[in-house]
Structures are given as C-alpha cells and as structure tokens.
Amino acid sequence: MNEKKIFEILKNTRDRALANYSHFKVGAVIISEDEKIFTGHNIESSSYGLTVCAERVALFKALSEGIRKFKKIYILAEDNDFCPPCGACRQLLIEYAPDIEVILFTDDMKRKQIKLKELLPLAFTKNRLPE
C-alpha cells in the first residue's frame, strides 16, 4: 500500500481519538511483515495513568490477532511537528517489534523515518533478565 493511502488511514484514525483531557489527538498505523494493517488512536481516562497511546493500541490489536513480526509504524498527531512515541510505547515496541521503522508525519505530509533502535538506544529487554 502506498504512503498516501496510509496517510489517509492515519488521519481518519487520529480524528477518532478519545482525547477528552489533553485534546491532543494521535493516530498510529502498524504494518505487519505480511502487510496487514492495524490502526490505533489514543484513548484517555480521567484517571490519567490509565490512558493508552495510539501506538500501543495499534500494537496490542496486532498482537491480539497473533501477529508477531512488524515492518513499520506510522504516527500522526494534531501538531505541525513530528510526534515520536513516548517512552512507554518505545519500550513495548522494542520488546515486540525491535527492528521496526518509525515513520512520523505532519498534517502537511512532511515525513521523517527513523529506526526504533535509534529512538531507544541501550534498551532494557528480556536479554537482560535471568532465565
């Protein structure tokens, strides 16, 4: 699928975000190795710690469907700047999609691509835990 179509899916997903408190809507699209698409948007709670980011929603949807290999994740926020994943999202992505490419978009389709491992160097992973 071309990135123009992915961008449209991303915008539609972002626009459905439940950002009742921050008013900062974010959409994410994660692409599996076999080209399946999973979308996610942020879902906020009045108990702020229960809020879930768009990236984790998309990842959890894919994982719950049995997907284990990923190629790319696209992220778009209601901002004219690039919006990288937060620390919690980076941690979950490094555990389940360590080689993923992160593509950040702005509303005017500016694009920035970076490897997740560049966003979270020296990550804490299962390799650091005793067996």
Summary of the structure (lengths in Angstrom):
residues: 131
radius of gyration: 14.2
end to end distance: 40.3
largest distance: 47.4
contacts: 408
relative contact order: 0.16
helix: 34%
strand: 25%
